[in-house]
Amino acid sequence: MAKTKTKLFLLTGLLSVFLATSGLSCKLFPTSQAPTSLTKEIELEYWGVWDDSDYLQPLINEFESLHPNISVNYRKFQFAEYEQNLLEAWAEDRGPDIYSLPASWLKEYKTKITPQPEAVRLAFQQTEQKLGKTETTTFVRNVPIFKPSDIKNQFVDVVYQDVVIDNQIYGLPYSVDTLALFYNRDLLDKAGVPTPPSNWTEVAEAVKKITQVNQNNEFIQSGIALGTADNINNSVDIVSMLMMQNGAQMIKNGNVSFHLSVDGYRPGLEALNFYSDFADPIKEVYSWSNDQPNSLDAFMSGQLAMIITYSYNLPRIKARAPKIDLGIARLPQIKDTYKTVNYTNYWVETVAHKTANAEAAWGFLNFASSEDHVSQYLAKAKKPTALRNLIESQITDPEIGVFASQVLTATGWYRGQDALKMEEIMRQLIKDLPNSPQPEKLLETAAAQVNQTL
């Protein structure tokens, strides 16, 4: 009897080996069944604001070819209507699986995000010719995804600070933008300014040469758009950047601290005063006012020599003002400073909390933001990279090289619950400062108000 059992065991073992090596075992003796949730037909809705479908479609097509059961449908919205559309859709249990979001909104939207799981599995198909027949096999396997340590090592520093919350990934960026100096070469040349200013002392000197006013002290030509809140694009970012360059610590021990003094010096207040001087008629650097048009419009019309803005405005400027001899220079720094501070404003792609297809959605985002694939997107969209390995290849680009050269030192500061409220408070601070009898108190009040939004 023992011999019979031994023979039966050996026969069963040999049969198993044969089936495994012949490729028949999975059909005759399936060891596992691929989850239906991963192999079924999946449609991912993807909502965004800034990207044209032409930028993303090549990535979508390539992803869909690898995963035929998944389709990605991208829809672009106007920024003014975007948030309202998101909230209304979620209230009705619909909306996107994937959506774009400013990085500074991540904490506010944390409960509306499905963080990336520890592993992502996707379905693949393999087609083979067997005995004159075409056979298609569907199988599921783990796909490469970024881990928190990868975010820290492969992306520029600000990305890790923004997207990794409680050691979980809440979003992935395709690009990181930075503030830079846009200038009209013709206006600088006519004013005798041979090169764009590289520090704020040089900015002040250039503005004195470029700005022209008539007998009524009305601007004929402005040197730079600084000093006001509502008619300057990204005025809050510019003021925040100046504060940080001047040594203000924006957040300390979890509290807003840009109002605090350092060894008897208030870097935040002094930076705000410097900014306001450009809209003060009694100052030598007077070059802007509340009566001026929008700064970007003034620049495109040829009335304004310099603006501080982001690369995402470059296509608009080129389209609307093709005759301007446009130059782009690095963001000015404080003269003789030992530390370079650049400022960023960028969006991330994330996965909605109500999606039924989180693995497929995160699978697509990891695919699209990986080095090999995002480089296609960046080349087409003309945007600066978020990945360290791609910086060198972009630095020589005549359009985005300046922005790419700044991403390693790019930073932001607000990671609270209401970025729009913070901006509203900061804009009001800019407006109130020139007429305030107690500027220190004004700054303290603004800091306390922003602190409530954290």
Secondary structure, DSSP 8 states (H G I E B T S, - for coil): -HHHHHHHHHHHHHHHHHHHHHT-HHHHS-S----HHHHS-EEEEEEESS--HHHHHHHHHHHHHH-TTEEEEEEE--HHHHHHHHHHHHHTT---SEEEEEGGGTTTTGGGB----S--EEEEEEEEEETTEEEEEEEEEE-----HHHHHHHB-HHHHHHHEETTEE--B-SB--B-EEEEEHHHHHHTT--S--SBHHHHHHHHHHH-EE-TTS-EEEEEE--S-STTSTTHHHHHHHHHHHTT--SEETTEE-TT--BTTB-HHHHHHHHHHHTT-TTSTT----TTS--HHHHHHTTSEEEEEE-GGGHHHHHHH-TTS-EEEE---B-TT-SS--EEB--EEEEEBTT-S-HHHHHHHHHHHHSHHHHHHHHHHHT--BSBGGGHHHHTT-TTTHHHHHHGGGEE----SS-HHHHHHHHHHHHHHGGG-S-HHHHHHHHHHHHHTT-
